[in-house]
Amino acid sequence: MDSGTDGAGPRQASASRILRPCDRYRHDDHDAGDQDRDNDDQVDKSDPPENPFADGRLKDLWDRGLEANNRYWLIRQLVRDGERQLPPQWGLPISITECSIHEGKRLCWRGRIWLPFFEPLRAQVIQETHESSLSGHPGRDLTKMLISRRFTWPGLSQDVRKFLRNCDVCGRNDDMERETTRPAEASPYP
């Protein structure tokens, strides 16, 4: 796992600690469905999709995610081959009929780009969306909505919720809100 020691700033290191794969995707807690398993078939990765990112860090994370996540390629191949359903043992809560291969040979679900199962990539997308100067820590629902305009992945809602639970700024705002909305204490003087 990337501990943030590769020259990334404290924010990137923080994002990496917030969503650890072992915490997010335990089989008894939340099975992502697009996470690789030992018994998955290997697939040809010689025809990669185009990178949807312009930012250098996200571009690199996308490339690393494609390399690391075999199941993304398997799902993409099933869609290309016109399969009628995803293997039920994967437990993906989606219909393959809602998947497509869009421009740039990218796997999409309902027209949104499916991000490969790669925790640093997904965490960085959440972090950049949530901490953007345009959105400014918008909260769980709005962060998810902003991400969902262009991207998706199984477990997006859970990942956003876990990320925001660890956001220092949002935590301070919640504390301040609780302090200002606390009922006034009765005065001991009449």
Buried (B, 14 or more C-beta within 10 A) or exposed (E): EBEBEEEBEEEBBBBBBBBEBEEBBEEEEBBBBBBBEEEBEEBEEEEBBEBBBEEEBBEBBBBBBBEBBBBBBBBBBBBBEEBEEBBEEBEBEBEBEEBBBBEEEBBBBEEBBBBBBBBBBBBBBBBBBBBEEEBEBBBBEBBBBBBBEEBBBBBBEBBBBBBBEEBEEBEEEEEEEEEEEEEEEEEEEE
